[in-house]
Amino acid sequence: MKLSFEISKEDRKAYTLPLIDVTVKQDLIPHRFTRDKLPELPEVSEIDVARHFTELSSLNFHIEKGFYPLGSCTMKYNPKINEDIARFSGFSDIHPLQNESTIQGALKILYELQKYLAEISGMNEVTLQPVAGAHGELTGMLMARAYFNKKGEKRNEILVPDSAHGTNPATSTFTGFTSIEIKSNDKGLLDINALKEAIDKDVACLMLTVPNTLGLFESQIEEIADIVHKNGTLLYLDGANLNAFMGIAKPGDMGFDIVHFNLHKTFSTPHGTGGPGGGGIGVKKFLAPFLPVPRISYQSSVIGHQVSASTDNRTPITDYHLSYDFPNSIGRVHSFYGNFNVCVKAYTYIRMLGAKGIRRVAENAVINANYLMNNLKDYYNLSYKGPCMHEFVLSGNRQKEFGIRTLDIAKRLLDFGFHPPTIYFPLIVHEALMIEPTETESKEMLDKFIDVMI
């Protein structure tokens, strides 16, 4: 399409201004700040402007426009009821500096969402203060450092698999730890022998993504947890892939001590263009004292809602509180209490689905991914065989022999109305195409994608 300058016509305007009815003083602005000639802007009519930018906006790709199989990001359709409820004036018009008694509904939603996430993950306590997955990782590692400092142990290493998200080693470094890479075995899973060789009393934490970025479940997770815990080390779950097994299995039962949630992936908030996000953290009971403040507490009112002879003179119920009296807390990690709007959407999503619906999300995500993988594995290289979870990784090495790169495939997909999958990640697969269909895509849409990929 043409640039706005290319549709410009001399003396064409999209506005009219009234005549100046005050005295003009030219000398108010120093001459060095004034122009010698008019700015070179396009001259277009109002309808030209409207149509130009409407056409531009139609080129943007988004989940309502087409299939978005972005591996590792869970870009699924987000029900619009979540957006509607988040815009209720009782949520959108409140201010975080209001008195607690005036925001009881908001605090109740946050409190109950924490309880739901604790149940889904098998953790004891949850904070919703972090505002992104990486921010959740940061919070978790700060808590790990505080935990070992409290114990008087100077541990300075974090173990990270070679298939991990890049935020894992970045977070480790940012919090003052040294990242140690653990290799994957020939099945694409964490190499147990490499873990045994690397773990010692300097290791504070193993950061593990389950399922991993190859879309494979760490089938030896119980043995991994046992090795880690016998060393006094913490086990951290990068929860970016929780969409694969929520409602089916709980990280807490697998042995994880800390888990971060991506509310903007797993629990339904659009997160294209970098936001908004929610990266809550769940922890086992022994780590709860180190959670950030404030924490939301519940204590039923003793007085209750008392109404006097005048209906305007009443004592409000104040059951939910922002509590700060936690001496071992790592302190605040975000202003106020995280991204409240995102939490409202996640709360709505969970309440709408219920326990059975949450499980169906994971089941359908796994079915869709395996359907795609089995229909494409004969046309692209599949480095690691066997059933996948919610995503899988193909390789374009076969196509590269003919001079076609993975980048070329990704760009060509756009011509057919499909957003490309994640490419060149994870790094352990050459010419990687990382594909995650999510649970919200129909068989018809998957079949169209398969045909185009072939």
DAMOBEL-V662806 format. One line per field, one symbol per residue. phi: phi as a letter, one per 20 degrees, with the letter a starting at -180 (. if undefined). psi: psi as a letter, one per 30 degrees, with the letter a starting at -180 (. if undefined). burial: I if it has 9 or more other C-alpha atoms within 8 Angstrom, else O. Layout:
phi = ???
psi = ???
burial = ???
This chain:
phi = .fffffefcgmecdbccfffdcfedfefdggfedeebffedfdcefffffffffffffefebffeafceegmdledfdgfffffffegffdfdecfeffgfecfffffffffffffffffemeeccddffdagfffggffffffffffffemddecccecffeffffffffgffenedededfeefendffffffffeebfeeebdecdcgffendeffdfffgffffffemeedddfefdfgfbfndcdgffeofecbdddgedfdmcgcfmnrfcbcgcdcfgfeggegfdfdedcbffefmeedegefedceffcedceddecfeffnfcaflcmeggfffffffgfffemfffgffgfffffffffffgfedfedcfdfcenfdeebbcecegffffdndegffffffgffdndffffcmbfffdflfcddcfmeeeefffffffggfff
psi = llleffgkkkgklglkklkkglkkjfgekkefflkflkkilkjlleeeeeeefeeeeffkklffeakihjkffiilkjkfeeeeeffkefefglkfglkeffheeeeeeeeeeeeeeeeefglelkkgekgleeeeeeeeeeeeeeeeeefgkikgkkkklfglkffeeeeeeegglkkkkkllaffglkjeeeeeefkaffjekjjkkklaffgkkjfgeeeeeeeeefgglljkjjgfgfffgkfelkeeffgkfkkkkjegdehikkglgglllkhlkklleffeffllllkklkjkkeeajkkaekffjljlkifkljkfijfgkfakflkbiajeeeeeeeeeeeeeeleeeeeeeeeeeeeeeeeeefffffflkjejllklcflljlkgeeeffggkleeeeeeeeefggkkllklgklffkkhkjjkjflffkleeeeeeeeeee.
burial = OOOIOOIIOOOIIIOOOOOOOOOOOOOOOOOOOOOOOOOOOIIIIIOOIOOIOOOOOOOOOOIOOIIIIIIIOIIIIOOOOIIOIIOOOOIIOIOOOOOIOOIIOOIIIIIOIIIIIIOIIIIIIIIIIIIIIIIIIIIIIIIIIIIIIOOOOOIIIIIIIIIIOOOIIOIIIOIOIIIIOIIIOOOIIIIOOIIOOIIOIIIIIIIIIIIIIIIIIIOOIOOIIIIIIOIOIIIIIIIIIIIIIIIOOIIIOIIIIIIIIIIIIIIIIIIOOOOIIIIIIIIIOOIIIIIIIIIIIOOOOOOOOOIOOOOOOIOOIIIIIIIOOOOOIIOOOIOOIIIOIIIIIIIIIIOOIOOOOIIIIIIIIIIIIIOIIOOIIOOIIIOOOOOIIIIIIIIIIIIIOOOIIIOOIIIOIIOOOIIIIIIIIIIOIIIIIIIIIIIOIOOOIIOOIIOOOO
